[in-house]
């Protein structure tokens, strides 16, 4: 696909899902609570599943199973979750 065809037909451009847009805006906000971000993440089943899969991966050597979005968010931290959201939203 070349640049001119994208300019001629902008509907071919990918769009970021609404939840992804809201989360990206939340990460940029000066005052955002972890609870708000957890609620937004929980609203998207695909993002929630990716978050839980990452939190329970062997990379982190967690001795217990992380079963909630809140627990995964606390364990991974905002920077890693932001990267996951950005990657998932843009790639999706």
Biopython code that builds the backbone (N, CA, C, O; Angstrom):
import numpy as np
from Bio.PDB.StructureBuilder import StructureBuilder

atoms = [
    (1, "UNK", "N", (0.852, -1.166, 0.000)),
    (1, "UNK", "CA", (0.000, 0.000, 0.000)),
    (1, "UNK", "C", (0.903, 1.236, 0.000)),
    (1, "UNK", "O", (1.829, 1.338, 0.804)),
    (2, "UNK", "N", (0.628, 2.148, -0.888)),
    (2, "UNK", "CA", (1.455, 3.344, -0.966)),
    (2, "UNK", "C", (0.768, 4.528, -0.300)),
    (2, "UNK", "O", (-0.428, 4.489, -0.010)),
    (3, "UNK", "N", (1.532, 5.563, -0.069)),
    (3, "UNK", "CA", (1.056, 6.744, 0.650)),
    (3, "UNK", "C", (-0.074, 7.444, -0.088)),
    (3, "UNK", "O", (-1.028, 7.903, 0.539)),
    (4, "UNK", "N", (0.018, 7.533, -1.393)),
    (4, "UNK", "CA", (-1.006, 8.239, -2.164)),
    (4, "UNK", "C", (-2.367, 7.567, -2.038)),
    (4, "UNK", "O", (-3.386, 8.252, -1.951)),
    (5, "UNK", "N", (-2.400, 6.237, -2.026)),
    (5, "UNK", "CA", (-3.682, 5.543, -1.892)),
    (5, "UNK", "C", (-4.303, 5.779, -0.514)),
    (5, "UNK", "O", (-5.526, 5.828, -0.385)),
    (6, "UNK", "N", (-3.470, 5.925, 0.506)),
    (6, "UNK", "CA", (-4.003, 6.242, 1.842)),
    (6, "UNK", "C", (-4.556, 7.658, 1.893)),
    (6, "UNK", "O", (-5.573, 7.909, 2.539)),
    (7, "UNK", "N", (-3.892, 8.575, 1.219)),
    (7, "UNK", "CA", (-4.370, 9.960, 1.183)),
    (7, "UNK", "C", (-5.673, 10.043, 0.401)),
    (7, "UNK", "O", (-6.583, 10.783, 0.775)),
    (8, "UNK", "N", (-5.760, 9.286, -0.682)),
    (8, "UNK", "CA", (-6.969, 9.296, -1.508)),
    (8, "UNK", "C", (-8.158, 8.653, -0.805)),
    (8, "UNK", "O", (-9.299, 9.061, -1.021)),
    (9, "UNK", "N", (-7.901, 7.654, 0.035)),
    (9, "UNK", "CA", (-8.988, 6.950, 0.722)),
    (9, "UNK", "C", (-8.632, 6.779, 2.200)),
    (9, "UNK", "O", (-8.105, 5.740, 2.598)),
    (10, "UNK", "N", (-8.924, 7.817, 3.024)),
    (10, "UNK", "CA", (-8.540, 7.743, 4.438)),
    (10, "UNK", "C", (-9.249, 6.638, 5.228)),
    (10, "UNK", "O", (-8.826, 6.306, 6.335)),
    (11, "UNK", "N", (-10.311, 6.071, 4.678)),
    (11, "UNK", "CA", (-10.999, 4.993, 5.399)),
    (11, "UNK", "C", (-10.134, 3.742, 5.502)),
    (11, "UNK", "O", (-10.434, 2.850, 6.296)),
    (12, "UNK", "N", (-9.069, 3.664, 4.715)),
    (12, "UNK", "CA", (-8.146, 2.529, 4.790)),
    (12, "UNK", "C", (-7.181, 2.646, 5.968)),
    (12, "UNK", "O", (-6.508, 1.678, 6.324)),
    (13, "UNK", "N", (-7.116, 3.832, 6.569)),
    (13, "UNK", "CA", (-6.225, 4.023, 7.709)),
    (13, "UNK", "C", (-6.769, 3.281, 8.925)),
    (13, "UNK", "O", (-7.982, 3.255, 9.134)),
    (14, "UNK", "N", (-5.911, 2.687, 9.717)),
    (14, "UNK", "CA", (-6.389, 1.983, 10.915)),
    (14, "UNK", "C", (-6.880, 2.975, 11.963)),
    (14, "UNK", "O", (-6.404, 4.108, 12.034)),
    (15, "UNK", "N", (-7.829, 2.539, 12.765)),
    (15, "UNK", "CA", (-8.338, 3.370, 13.852)),
    (15, "UNK", "C", (-8.032, 2.703, 15.183)),
    (15, "UNK", "O", (-7.995, 1.476, 15.282)),
    (16, "UNK", "N", (-7.818, 3.504, 16.184)),
    (16, "UNK", "CA", (-7.550, 2.995, 17.532)),
    (16, "UNK", "C", (-8.893, 2.804, 18.235)),
    (16, "UNK", "O", (-9.737, 3.699, 18.194)),
    (17, "UNK", "N", (-9.106, 1.669, 18.872)),
    (17, "UNK", "CA", (-10.372, 1.436, 19.584)),
    (17, "UNK", "C", (-10.631, 2.506, 20.646)),
    (17, "UNK", "O", (-9.700, 3.109, 21.181)),
    (18, "UNK", "N", (-11.903, 2.725, 20.935)),
    (18, "UNK", "CA", (-12.319, 3.777, 21.879)),
    (18, "UNK", "C", (-11.673, 3.606, 23.255)),
    (18, "UNK", "O", (-11.190, 4.578, 23.834)),
    (19, "UNK", "N", (-11.661, 2.392, 23.776)),
    (19, "UNK", "CA", (-11.055, 2.158, 25.092)),
    (19, "UNK", "C", (-9.566, 2.484, 25.046)),
    (19, "UNK", "O", (-9.023, 3.061, 25.988)),
    (20, "UNK", "N", (-8.915, 2.120, 23.963)),
    (20, "UNK", "CA", (-7.501, 2.445, 23.800)),
    (20, "UNK", "C", (-7.264, 3.936, 23.789)),
    (20, "UNK", "O", (-6.306, 4.418, 24.393)),
    (21, "UNK", "N", (-8.128, 4.677, 23.106)),
    (21, "UNK", "CA", (-8.020, 6.135, 23.075)),
    (21, "UNK", "C", (-8.184, 6.723, 24.472)),
    (21, "UNK", "O", (-7.426, 7.605, 24.877)),
    (22, "UNK", "N", (-9.182, 6.227, 25.207)),
    (22, "UNK", "CA", (-9.429, 6.737, 26.561)),
    (22, "UNK", "C", (-8.244, 6.430, 27.478)),
    (22, "UNK", "O", (-7.840, 7.273, 28.278)),
    (23, "UNK", "N", (-7.699, 5.243, 27.363)),
    (23, "UNK", "CA", (-6.564, 4.868, 28.212)),
    (23, "UNK", "C", (-5.333, 5.703, 27.881)),
    (23, "UNK", "O", (-4.628, 6.146, 28.788)),
    (24, "UNK", "N", (-5.068, 5.920, 26.616)),
    (24, "UNK", "CA", (-3.927, 6.740, 26.220)),
    (24, "UNK", "C", (-4.080, 8.151, 26.773)),
    (24, "UNK", "O", (-3.109, 8.740, 27.249)),
    (25, "UNK", "N", (-5.288, 8.696, 26.714)),
    (25, "UNK", "CA", (-5.543, 10.025, 27.284)),
    (25, "UNK", "C", (-5.363, 10.005, 28.797)),
    (25, "UNK", "O", (-4.843, 10.963, 29.369)),
    (26, "UNK", "N", (-5.785, 8.932, 29.449)),
    (26, "UNK", "CA", (-5.638, 8.832, 30.909)),
    (26, "UNK", "C", (-4.175, 8.779, 31.325)),
    (26, "UNK", "O", (-3.788, 9.386, 32.324)),
    (27, "UNK", "N", (-3.362, 8.054, 30.560)),
    (27, "UNK", "CA", (-1.942, 7.962, 30.890)),
    (27, "UNK", "C", (-1.258, 9.324, 30.754)),
    (27, "UNK", "O", (-0.262, 9.593, 31.425)),
    (28, "UNK", "N", (-1.794, 10.175, 29.886)),
    (28, "UNK", "CA", (-1.209, 11.494, 29.669)),
    (28, "UNK", "C", (-1.706, 12.525, 30.684)),
    (28, "UNK", "O", (-1.111, 13.594, 30.816)),
    (29, "UNK", "N", (-2.772, 12.222, 31.392)),
    (29, "UNK", "CA", (-3.352, 13.162, 32.349)),
    (29, "UNK", "C", (-2.443, 13.326, 33.566)),
    (29, "UNK", "O", (-1.753, 12.392, 33.975)),
    (30, "UNK", "N", (-2.459, 14.525, 34.131)),
    (30, "UNK", "CA", (-1.634, 14.795, 35.314)),
    (30, "UNK", "C", (-2.124, 14.035, 36.536)),
    (30, "UNK", "O", (-1.325, 13.471, 37.284)),
    (31, "UNK", "N", (-3.419, 14.020, 36.735)),
    (31, "UNK", "CA", (-3.982, 13.339, 37.900)),
    (31, "UNK", "C", (-4.907, 12.231, 37.430)),
    (31, "UNK", "O", (-6.043, 12.478, 37.024)),
    (32, "UNK", "N", (-4.411, 11.024, 37.490)),
    (32, "UNK", "CA", (-5.216, 9.865, 37.129)),
    (32, "UNK", "C", (-4.998, 8.811, 38.205)),
    (32, "UNK", "O", (-3.884, 8.622, 38.694)),
    (33, "UNK", "N", (-6.072, 8.134, 38.562)),
    (33, "UNK", "CA", (-5.933, 7.104, 39.590)),
    (33, "UNK", "C", (-5.787, 5.735, 38.948)),
    (33, "UNK", "O", (-6.266, 5.492, 37.841)),
    (34, "UNK", "N", (-5.130, 4.870, 39.653)),
    (34, "UNK", "CA", (-4.943, 3.500, 39.188)),
    (34, "UNK", "C", (-6.306, 2.813, 39.075)),
    (34, "UNK", "O", (-6.510, 1.974, 38.197)),
    (35, "UNK", "N", (-7.220, 3.165, 39.949)),
    (35, "UNK", "CA", (-8.566, 2.583, 39.915)),
    (35, "UNK", "C", (-9.284, 2.941, 38.620)),
    (35, "UNK", "O", (-9.947, 2.092, 38.024)),
    (36, "UNK", "N", (-9.157, 4.197, 38.177)),
    (36, "UNK", "CA", (-9.786, 4.613, 36.919)),
    (36, "UNK", "C", (-9.217, 3.833, 35.738)),
    (36, "UNK", "O", (-9.960, 3.380, 34.867)),
    (37, "UNK", "N", (-7.916, 3.683, 35.716)),
    (37, "UNK", "CA", (-7.286, 2.944, 34.627)),
    (37, "UNK", "C", (-7.711, 1.477, 34.670)),
    (37, "UNK", "O", (-7.965, 0.879, 33.625)),
    (38, "UNK", "N", (-7.791, 0.895, 35.857)),
    (38, "UNK", "CA", (-8.220, -0.504, 35.987)),
    (38, "UNK", "C", (-9.649, -0.681, 35.476)),
    (38, "UNK", "O", (-9.947, -1.674, 34.813)),
    (39, "UNK", "N", (-10.541, 0.276, 35.779)),
    (39, "UNK", "CA", (-11.926, 0.188, 35.306)),
    (39, "UNK", "C", (-11.989, 0.286, 33.781)),
    (39, "UNK", "O", (-12.765, -0.423, 33.140)),
    (40, "UNK", "N", (-11.172, 1.163, 33.208)),
    (40, "UNK", "CA", (-11.146, 1.304, 31.751)),
    (40, "UNK", "C", (-10.598, 0.039, 31.097)),
    (40, "UNK", "O", (-11.119, -0.415, 30.078)),
    (41, "UNK", "N", (-9.553, -0.523, 31.681)),
    (41, "UNK", "CA", (-8.989, -1.766, 31.144)),
    (41, "UNK", "C", (-9.995, -2.908, 31.228)),
    (41, "UNK", "O", (-10.120, -3.702, 30.295)),
    (42, "UNK", "N", (-10.699, -2.986, 32.329)),
    (42, "UNK", "CA", (-11.671, -4.069, 32.524)),
    (42, "UNK", "C", (-12.824, -3.974, 31.535)),
    (42, "UNK", "O", (-13.505, -4.968, 31.282)),
    (43, "UNK", "N", (-13.051, -2.793, 30.975)),
    (43, "UNK", "CA", (-14.133, -2.615, 30.004)),
    (43, "UNK", "C", (-13.804, -3.254, 28.653)),
    (43, "UNK", "O", (-14.697, -3.444, 27.828)),
    (44, "UNK", "N", (-12.559, -3.580, 28.426)),
    (44, "UNK", "CA", (-12.148, -4.190, 27.157)),
    (44, "UNK", "C", (-11.640, -5.606, 27.433)),
    (44, "UNK", "O", (-10.550, -5.771, 27.981)),
    (45, "UNK", "N", (-12.410, -6.624, 27.063)),
    (45, "UNK", "CA", (-12.004, -8.004, 27.354)),
    (45, "UNK", "C", (-10.678, -8.406, 26.715)),
    (45, "UNK", "O", (-9.905, -9.155, 27.312)),
    (46, "UNK", "N", (-10.413, -7.916, 25.516)),
    (46, "UNK", "CA", (-9.166, -8.291, 24.838)),
    (46, "UNK", "C", (-7.958, -7.704, 25.564)),
    (46, "UNK", "O", (-6.962, -8.399, 25.768)),
    (47, "UNK", "N", (-8.037, -6.446, 25.950)),
    (47, "UNK", "CA", (-6.939, -5.823, 26.688)),
    (47, "UNK", "C", (-6.769, -6.462, 28.059)),
    (47, "UNK", "O", (-5.644, -6.672, 28.514)),
    (48, "UNK", "N", (-7.875, -6.771, 28.713)),
    (48, "UNK", "CA", (-7.808, -7.427, 30.020)),
    (48, "UNK", "C", (-7.110, -8.778, 29.915)),
    (48, "UNK", "O", (-6.282, -9.121, 30.758)),
    (49, "UNK", "N", (-7.446, -9.540, 28.881)),
    (49, "UNK", "CA", (-6.824, -10.848, 28.698)),
    (49, "UNK", "C", (-5.330, -10.713, 28.426)),
    (49, "UNK", "O", (-4.531, -11.483, 28.959)),
    (50, "UNK", "N", (-4.951, -9.751, 27.607)),
    (50, "UNK", "CA", (-3.525, -9.538, 27.327)),
    (50, "UNK", "C", (-2.779, -9.119, 28.586)),
    (50, "UNK", "O", (-1.656, -9.560, 28.829)),
    (51, "UNK", "N", (-3.410, -8.267, 29.379)),
    (51, "UNK", "CA", (-2.794, -7.807, 30.622)),
    (51, "UNK", "C", (-2.589, -8.970, 31.588)),
    (51, "UNK", "O", (-1.518, -9.109, 32.177)),
    (52, "UNK", "N", (-3.606, -9.796, 31.749)),
    (52, "UNK", "CA", (-3.500, -10.938, 32.660)),
    (52, "UNK", "C", (-2.505, -11.974, 32.144)),
    (52, "UNK", "O", (-1.774, -12.579, 32.929)),
    (53, "UNK", "N", (-2.474, -12.179, 30.843)),
    (53, "UNK", "CA", (-1.505, -13.110, 30.258)),
    (53, "UNK", "C", (-0.078, -12.627, 30.524)),
    (53, "UNK", "O", (0.798, -13.415, 30.880)),
    (54, "UNK", "N", (0.143, -11.324, 30.349)),
    (54, "UNK", "CA", (1.469, -10.767, 30.600)),
    (54, "UNK", "C", (1.838, -10.879, 32.072)),
    (54, "UNK", "O", (2.957, -11.271, 32.401)),
    (55, "UNK", "N", (0.911, -10.539, 32.957)),
    (55, "UNK", "CA", (1.183, -10.583, 34.399)),
    (55, "UNK", "C", (1.488, -11.997, 34.879)),
    (55, "UNK", "O", (2.260, -12.182, 35.820)),
    (56, "UNK", "N", (0.891, -12.981, 34.244)),
    (56, "UNK", "CA", (1.094, -14.376, 34.650)),
    (56, "UNK", "C", (2.168, -15.090, 33.836)),
    (56, "UNK", "O", (2.351, -16.299, 33.975)),
    (57, "UNK", "N", (2.871, -14.356, 32.997)),
    (57, "UNK", "CA", (3.899, -14.988, 32.171)),
    (57, "UNK", "C", (5.101, -15.399, 33.021)),
    (57, "UNK", "O", (5.320, -14.872, 34.112)),
    (58, "UNK", "N", (5.851, -16.324, 32.511)),
    (58, "UNK", "CA", (7.025, -16.832, 33.216)),
    (58, "UNK", "C", (8.101, -15.758, 33.383)),
    (58, "UNK", "O", (8.965, -15.877, 34.252)),
    (59, "UNK", "N", (8.052, -14.739, 32.577)),
    (59, "UNK", "CA", (9.051, -13.674, 32.638)),
    (59, "UNK", "C", (9.113, -13.030, 34.022)),
    (59, "UNK", "O", (10.191, -12.652, 34.481)),
    (60, "UNK", "N", (7.967, -12.904, 34.688)),
    (60, "UNK", "CA", (7.908, -12.211, 35.977)),
    (60, "UNK", "C", (8.091, -13.117, 37.184)),
    (60, "UNK", "O", (8.210, -12.615, 38.302)),
    (61, "UNK", "N", (8.118, -14.420, 37.002)),
    (61, "UNK", "CA", (8.350, -15.377, 38.089)),
    (61, "UNK", "C", (7.436, -15.133, 39.285)),
    (61, "UNK", "O", (7.894, -15.121, 40.428)),
    (62, "UNK", "N", (6.164, -14.943, 39.028)),
    (62, "UNK", "CA", (5.201, -14.699, 40.113)),
    (62, "UNK", "C", (4.833, -16.033, 40.747)),
    (62, "UNK", "O", (4.542, -17.006, 40.051)),
    (63, "UNK", "N", (4.848, -16.066, 42.072)),
    (63, "UNK", "CA", (4.580, -17.318, 42.774)),
    (63, "UNK", "C", (3.087, -17.642, 42.879)),
    (63, "UNK", "O", (2.719, -18.770, 43.207)),
    (64, "UNK", "N", (2.245, -16.675, 42.607)),
    (64, "UNK", "CA", (0.799, -16.895, 42.662)),
    (64, "UNK", "C", (0.177, -16.456, 41.346)),
    (64, "UNK", "O", (0.806, -15.748, 40.560)),
    (65, "UNK", "N", (-1.050, -16.874, 41.110)),
    (65, "UNK", "CA", (-1.753, -16.498, 39.887)),
    (65, "UNK", "C", (-2.385, -15.122, 40.065)),
    (65, "UNK", "O", (-3.073, -14.862, 41.052)),
    (66, "UNK", "N", (-2.142, -14.260, 39.104)),
    (66, "UNK", "CA", (-2.763, -12.936, 39.096)),
    (66, "UNK", "C", (-4.098, -13.098, 38.381)),
    (66, "UNK", "O", (-4.136, -13.454, 37.203)),
    (67, "UNK", "N", (-5.187, -12.837, 39.087)),
    (67, "UNK", "CA", (-6.511, -13.100, 38.535)),
    (67, "UNK", "C", (-7.362, -11.894, 38.255)),
    (67, "UNK", "O", (-8.431, -12.029, 37.661)),
    (68, "UNK", "N", (-6.925, -10.702, 38.663)),
    (68, "UNK", "CA", (-7.736, -9.509, 38.434)),
    (68, "UNK", "C", (-6.925, -8.442, 37.710)),
    (68, "UNK", "O", (-5.696, -8.420, 37.765)),
    (69, "UNK", "N", (-7.642, -7.569, 37.040)),
    (69, "UNK", "CA", (-6.999, -6.460, 36.340)),
    (69, "UNK", "C", (-6.293, -5.554, 37.342)),
    (69, "UNK", "O", (-5.191, -5.076, 37.074)),
    (70, "UNK", "N", (-6.919, -5.314, 38.499)),
    (70, "UNK", "CA", (-6.305, -4.466, 39.536)),
    (70, "UNK", "C", (-4.956, -5.029, 39.979)),
    (70, "UNK", "O", (-3.967, -4.300, 40.060)),
    (71, "UNK", "N", (-4.924, -6.319, 40.261)),
    (71, "UNK", "CA", (-3.686, -6.941, 40.731)),
    (71, "UNK", "C", (-2.612, -6.911, 39.646)),
    (71, "UNK", "O", (-1.440, -6.673, 39.935)),
    (72, "UNK", "N", (-3.010, -7.151, 38.404)),
    (72, "UNK", "CA", (-2.045, -7.117, 37.302)),
    (72, "UNK", "C", (-1.494, -5.710, 37.115)),
    (72, "UNK", "O", (-0.299, -5.536, 36.873)),
    (73, "UNK", "N", (-2.344, -4.724, 37.223)),
    (73, "UNK", "CA", (-1.922, -3.331, 37.080)),
    (73, "UNK", "C", (-0.953, -2.939, 38.184)),
    (73, "UNK", "O", (0.044, -2.267, 37.924)),
    (74, "UNK", "N", (-1.234, -3.349, 39.398)),
    (74, "UNK", "CA", (-0.333, -3.046, 40.515)),
    (74, "UNK", "C", (1.004, -3.757, 40.361)),
    (74, "UNK", "O", (2.050, -3.194, 40.684)),
    (75, "UNK", "N", (0.974, -4.982, 39.873)),
    (75, "UNK", "CA", (2.215, -5.731, 39.740)),
    (75, "UNK", "C", (3.080, -5.200, 38.591)),
    (75, "UNK", "O", (4.293, -5.057, 38.741)),
    (76, "UNK", "N", (2.461, -4.912, 37.457)),
    (76, "UNK", "CA", (3.210, -4.502, 36.276)),
    (76, "UNK", "C", (3.620, -3.033, 36.295)),
    (76, "UNK", "O", (4.681, -2.675, 35.784)),
    (77, "UNK", "N", (2.790, -2.192, 36.877)),
    (77, "UNK", "CA", (3.076, -0.763, 36.903)),
    (77, "UNK", "C", (2.505, -0.047, 35.691)),
    (77, "UNK", "O", (2.209, -0.663, 34.667)),
    (78, "UNK", "N", (2.356, 1.260, 35.824)),
    (78, "UNK", "CA", (1.712, 2.047, 34.784)),
    (78, "UNK", "C", (2.515, 2.109, 33.485)),
    (78, "UNK", "O", (1.933, 2.126, 32.401)),
    (79, "UNK", "N", (3.823, 2.143, 33.582)),
    (79, "UNK", "CA", (4.637, 2.264, 32.371)),
    (79, "UNK", "C", (4.474, 1.023, 31.491)),
    (79, "UNK", "O", (4.280, 1.142, 30.281)),
    (80, "UNK", "N", (4.550, -0.147, 32.086)),
    (80, "UNK", "CA", (4.422, -1.374, 31.306)),
    (80, "UNK", "C", (3.008, -1.527, 30.756)),
    (80, "UNK", "O", (2.827, -1.970, 29.621)),
    (81, "UNK", "N", (2.010, -1.164, 31.549)),
    (81, "UNK", "CA", (0.623, -1.267, 31.083)),
    (81, "UNK", "C", (0.380, -0.261, 29.959)),
    (81, "UNK", "O", (-0.312, -0.569, 28.989)),
    (82, "UNK", "N", (0.943, 0.929, 30.086)),
    (82, "UNK", "CA", (0.819, 1.924, 29.015)),
    (82, "UNK", "C", (1.422, 1.381, 27.717)),
    (82, "UNK", "O", (0.827, 1.527, 26.650)),
    (83, "UNK", "N", (2.586, 0.764, 27.803)),
    (83, "UNK", "CA", (3.216, 0.191, 26.620)),
    (83, "UNK", "C", (2.359, -0.922, 26.008)),
    (83, "UNK", "O", (2.247, -1.029, 24.787)),
    (84, "UNK", "N", (1.765, -1.735, 26.858)),
    (84, "UNK", "CA", (0.879, -2.801, 26.375)),
    (84, "UNK", "C", (-0.334, -2.214, 25.651)),
    (84, "UNK", "O", (-0.711, -2.684, 24.577)),
    (85, "UNK", "N", (-0.936, -1.196, 26.240)),
    (85, "UNK", "CA", (-2.112, -0.557, 25.641)),
    (85, "UNK", "C", (-1.746, 0.091, 24.304)),
    (85, "UNK", "O", (-2.458, -0.077, 23.314)),
    (86, "UNK", "N", (-0.646, 0.822, 24.278)),
    (86, "UNK", "CA", (-0.215, 1.459, 23.032)),
    (86, "UNK", "C", (0.052, 0.422, 21.942)),
    (86, "UNK", "O", (-0.407, 0.561, 20.809)),
    (87, "UNK", "N", (0.789, -0.600, 22.300)),
    (87, "UNK", "CA", (1.099, -1.646, 21.324)),
    (87, "UNK", "C", (-0.139, -2.371, 20.825)),
    (87, "UNK", "O", (-0.277, -2.625, 19.628)),
    (88, "UNK", "N", (-1.029, -2.700, 21.733)),
    (88, "UNK", "CA", (-2.247, -3.427, 21.354)),
    (88, "UNK", "C", (-3.176, -2.554, 20.534)),
    (88, "UNK", "O", (-3.781, -3.025, 19.571)),
    (89, "UNK", "N", (-3.297, -1.292, 20.903)),
    (89, "UNK", "CA", (-4.224, -0.405, 20.194)),
    (89, "UNK", "C", (-3.737, -0.096, 18.788)),
    (89, "UNK", "O", (-4.527, -0.086, 17.844)),
    (90, "UNK", "N", (-2.468, 0.150, 18.648)),
    (90, "UNK", "CA", (-1.928, 0.493, 17.330)),
    (90, "UNK", "C", (-1.858, -0.745, 16.444)),
    (90, "UNK", "O", (-2.204, -0.686, 15.264)),
    (91, "UNK", "N", (-1.414, -1.862, 17.007)),
    (91, "UNK", "CA", (-1.295, -3.095, 16.219)),
    (91, "UNK", "C", (-2.656, -3.666, 15.839)),
    (91, "UNK", "O", (-2.811, -4.276, 14.782)),
    (92, "UNK", "N", (-3.642, -3.460, 16.715)),
    (92, "UNK", "CA", (-4.971, -4.008, 16.456)),
    (92, "UNK", "C", (-5.650, -3.309, 15.319)),
    (92, "UNK", "O", (-6.781, -3.650, 14.971)),
]
sb = StructureBuilder()
sb.init_structure("model")
sb.init_model(0)
sb.init_chain("A")
sb.init_seg("    ")
for serial, (resi, resn, name, xyz) in enumerate(atoms, 1):
    if name == "N":
        sb.init_residue(resn, " ", resi, " ")
    sb.init_atom(name, np.array(xyz, "f"), 0.0, 1.0, " ", f" {name:<3s}", serial, name[0])
structure = sb.get_structure()
